[in-house]
Amino acid sequence: MNNSEKSVEVLNDLIKIHNDRIQGYERATVEVEDADLKQLFTSFIGDSHKFKLALATEVQTFHKDIENTTSSSGDIHRTWLNVKAFFSGHTPKSVLEECEFGEDATQKAYKSAIEDEGVPAYIKDILTEQEVTLKAAHDKVKALRDAERQES
């Protein structure tokens, strides 16, 4: 696989991760009643749309198709969430735990993409810039989840 094919594969994988993230936070906004959490989740959705657009633009520079779907692991995770929600309800703590799980997956995907030797430096720069915002989102969700644990 040449570097341009590898770059497109990595970019499309991250686009799928953002599609998963958008769907996850859209669902989370429905499941929580807290207005501040809804607003936070909506801002994360906006970030993912912005990042996805930047990634898709790079895919297009290679004259390749954008894979605008979700990942199979995201589909599996959402199915598991449906089962878990049926038994545990939609408490802020459980929603935040699932959001943190998703943010962990996003962090892992970005780390892997940035470390990939087949990805050119200019794309790694884009990913590193996005990763800063995504890391802050992860840390915010984790802090909120930890606060919910202490309250229960």
TORDRENKE-439203 format. One record per residue (C-alpha): residue in three letters; x, y, z. Coordinates in nm, 3 decimals, always signed. Example, Ala and Ser with C-alpha at 12.3 -4.5 7.8 and 13.67 -1.06 7.14 Angstrom:
 residu       X       Y       Z
    ALA  +1.230  -0.450  +0.780
    SER  +1.367  -0.106  +0.714
***
This chain:
 residu       X       Y       Z
    MET  +0.000  +0.000  +0.000
    ASN  +0.149  +0.336  -0.099
    ASN  +0.146  +0.642  +0.126
    SER  -0.152  +0.809  -0.044
    GLU  -0.364  +0.493  -0.010
    LYS  -0.255  +0.460  +0.353
    SER  -0.338  +0.825  +0.420
    VAL  -0.686  +0.788  +0.269
    GLU  -0.746  +0.473  +0.476
    VAL  -0.641  +0.649  +0.797
    LEU  -0.846  +0.961  +0.716
    ASN  -1.156  +0.756  +0.631
    ASP  -1.119  +0.560  +0.955
    LEU  -1.114  +0.887  +1.149
    ILE  -1.417  +1.013  +0.956
    LYS  -1.600  +0.698  +1.069
    ILE  -1.488  +0.763  +1.428
    HIS  -1.636  +1.113  +1.406
    ASN  -1.960  +0.971  +1.264
    ASP  -1.972  +0.736  +1.565
    ARG  -1.896  +1.029  +1.797
    ILE  -2.171  +1.243  +1.644
    GLN  -2.426  +0.963  +1.677
    GLY  -2.317  +0.893  +2.033
    TYR  -2.351  +1.253  +2.145
    GLU  -2.680  +1.299  +1.959
    ARG  -2.812  +1.004  +2.155
    ALA  -2.663  +1.137  +2.478
    THR  -2.840  +1.473  +2.434
    VAL  -3.170  +1.285  +2.419
    GLU  -3.091  +1.072  +2.724
    VAL  -2.990  +1.348  +2.966
    GLU  -3.212  +1.619  +3.107
    ASP  -2.936  +1.851  +3.230
    ALA  -2.921  +2.159  +3.002
    ASP  -2.549  +2.211  +3.062
    LEU  -2.471  +1.854  +2.956
    LYS  -2.691  +1.891  +2.647
    GLN  -2.504  +2.208  +2.555
    LEU  -2.165  +2.043  +2.610
    PHE  -2.260  +1.740  +2.402
    THR  -2.391  +1.966  +2.125
    SER  -2.058  +2.150  +2.118
    PHE  -1.879  +1.815  +2.083
    ILE  -2.106  +1.730  +1.789
    GLY  -2.008  +2.060  +1.628
    ASP  -1.638  +1.985  +1.679
    SER  -1.676  +1.645  +1.513
    HIS  -1.857  +1.794  +1.215
    LYS  -1.578  +2.051  +1.174
    PHE  -1.303  +1.789  +1.208
    LYS  -1.481  +1.551  +0.973
    LEU  -1.501  +1.822  +0.708
    ALA  -1.128  +1.890  +0.737
    LEU  -1.050  +1.518  +0.707
    ALA  -1.286  +1.475  +0.411
    THR  -1.119  +1.768  +0.236
    GLU  -0.785  +1.587  +0.266
    VAL  -0.935  +1.265  +0.128
    GLN  -1.060  +1.461  -0.172
    THR  -0.709  +1.595  -0.241
    PHE  -0.612  +1.233  -0.312
    HIS  -0.909  +1.207  -0.553
    LYS  -1.057  +0.925  -0.347
    ASP  -1.405  +0.858  -0.211
    ILE  -1.502  +0.960  +0.139
    GLU  -1.638  +0.672  +0.346
    ASN  -1.917  +0.855  +0.524
    THR  -2.042  +0.565  +0.735
    THR  -1.991  +0.451  +1.091
    SER  -1.740  +0.191  +1.204
    SER  -1.845  -0.166  +1.269
    SER  -1.705  -0.140  +1.621
    GLY  -1.922  +0.171  +1.672
    ASP  -2.228  -0.023  +1.556
    ILE  -2.147  -0.300  +1.802
    HIS  -2.093  -0.048  +2.083
    ARG  -2.429  +0.122  +2.014
    THR  -2.606  -0.215  +2.026
    TRP  -2.443  -0.288  +2.360
    LEU  -2.547  +0.056  +2.486
    ASN  -2.910  -0.019  +2.394
    VAL  -2.901  -0.337  +2.601
    LYS  -2.723  -0.168  +2.892
    ALA  -2.965  +0.128  +2.887
    PHE  -3.260  -0.109  +2.902
    PHE  -3.132  -0.252  +3.230
    SER  -2.964  +0.050  +3.391
    GLY  -3.165  +0.350  +3.276
    HIS  -3.022  +0.675  +3.155
    THR  -2.862  +0.829  +3.460
    PRO  -2.616  +1.113  +3.402
    LYS  -2.344  +0.888  +3.542
    SER  -2.417  +0.603  +3.299
    VAL  -2.437  +0.842  +3.002
    LEU  -2.107  +1.005  +3.099
    GLU  -1.944  +0.663  +3.142
    GLU  -2.045  +0.571  +2.788
    CYS  -1.931  +0.907  +2.654
    GLU  -1.594  +0.853  +2.820
    PHE  -1.572  +0.509  +2.659
    GLY  -1.630  +0.672  +2.320
    GLU  -1.376  +0.945  +2.390
    ASP  -1.120  +0.679  +2.488
    ALA  -1.174  +0.510  +2.150
    THR  -1.132  +0.843  +1.971
    GLN  -0.808  +0.912  +2.158
    LYS  -0.675  +0.569  +2.066
    ALA  -0.765  +0.614  +1.698
    TYR  -0.593  +0.953  +1.680
    LYS  -0.282  +0.825  +1.857
    SER  -0.258  +0.537  +1.612
    ALA  -0.309  +0.765  +1.311
    ILE  -0.047  +1.015  +1.426
    GLU  +0.206  +0.738  +1.489
    ASP  +0.144  +0.576  +1.148
    GLU  +0.458  +0.611  +0.939
    GLY  +0.258  +0.606  +0.615
    VAL  +0.082  +0.932  +0.700
    PRO  +0.257  +1.248  +0.575
    ALA  +0.370  +1.514  +0.822
    TYR  +0.120  +1.776  +0.705
    ILE  -0.171  +1.538  +0.780
    LYS  -0.017  +1.449  +1.116
    ASP  -0.013  +1.824  +1.191
    ILE  -0.388  +1.845  +1.118
    LEU  -0.453  +1.541  +1.336
    THR  -0.236  +1.671  +1.619
    GLU  -0.426  +2.001  +1.617
    GLN  -0.760  +1.817  +1.628
    GLU  -0.631  +1.584  +1.898
    VAL  -0.578  +1.878  +2.136
    THR  -0.950  +1.965  +2.125
    LEU  -1.051  +1.600  +2.148
    LYS  -0.824  +1.544  +2.450
    ALA  -0.985  +1.842  +2.625
    ALA  -1.330  +1.692  +2.552
    HIS  -1.215  +1.357  +2.691
    ASP  -1.082  +1.520  +3.006
    LYS  -1.403  +1.722  +3.054
    VAL  -1.622  +1.412  +3.022
    LYS  -1.395  +1.219  +3.259
    ALA  -1.406  +1.500  +3.519
    LEU  -1.786  +1.517  +3.497
    ARG  -1.812  +1.139  +3.527
    ASP  -1.583  +1.143  +3.831
    ALA  -1.796  +1.415  +3.991
    GLU  -2.110  +1.206  +3.932
    ARG  -1.942  +0.906  +4.098
    GLN  -1.863  +1.111  +4.406
    GLU  -2.223  +1.232  +4.431
    SER  -2.370  +0.881  +4.414
***
